[in-house]
Amino acid sequence: ITIPSRLFTNYIGYLKDETLNLSIEEGNVLLIKTSDSTTKIKGIPSSEFPPIPPLEKEGGCVLSAKDLKEAIHQVVFAASLNTTRPILSGVYFNIQKDQLILVATDSYRLAEKKIKVQKPQGEFHCIIPARTLIEVGNILDLDGDIKNEEVEIQVSKNQVLFLINETRITSRLIEGQFPNYQQI
């Protein structure tokens, strides 16, 4: 079943119980039961949800979840919120040898962070939407003990995939050439 995400997350945020019973009723209805409430949310069939295209891996890396979380928080704030220049609304990822360089700019400020990659899988560079990285950072924030965990990043021609434990986040990449920030 497919249900409206904002409605679902807002509703779950209001609940006091830590235990929920989720079930699907006929007619594409999600039934949410807690100790003191029962709620029904109308959805649509899962067949109407757009399929996620398979990723044809061209490069990637494995790195520490703790390092990635820290790097995202130190860089993503500098990405532009304005979509008139889409390239600036993303974070530039550049893997060289055993190092990942993250760069973001809104043309007024610039942030760069270098982190060590544990298992590089070829050199690559791409621009990942800042909103995607904010979500990755939020998922890493939810996991209280990430000291020994790893995140795998797989990149194709126009997509990126983040593998965090059992969670998979897929996003399109921003096309274009990131500004030569090293000249600044």
Secondary structure as UniProt FT lines:
FT   HELIX           5..14
FT   STRAND          21..25
FT   TURN            26..28
FT   STRAND          29..33
FT   STRAND          38..42
FT   HELIX           46..48
FT   STRAND          59..64
FT   HELIX           65..75
FT   HELIX           76..78
FT   TURN            83..84
FT   HELIX           86..89
FT   STRAND          90..96
FT   TURN            97..98
FT   STRAND          99..105
FT   STRAND          110..116
FT   STRAND          119..121
FT   STRAND          124..129
FT   HELIX           130..142
FT   TURN            147..148
FT   STRAND          150..155
FT   STRAND          159..164
FT   TURN            165..166
FT   STRAND          167..172
FT   HELIX           181..183
//
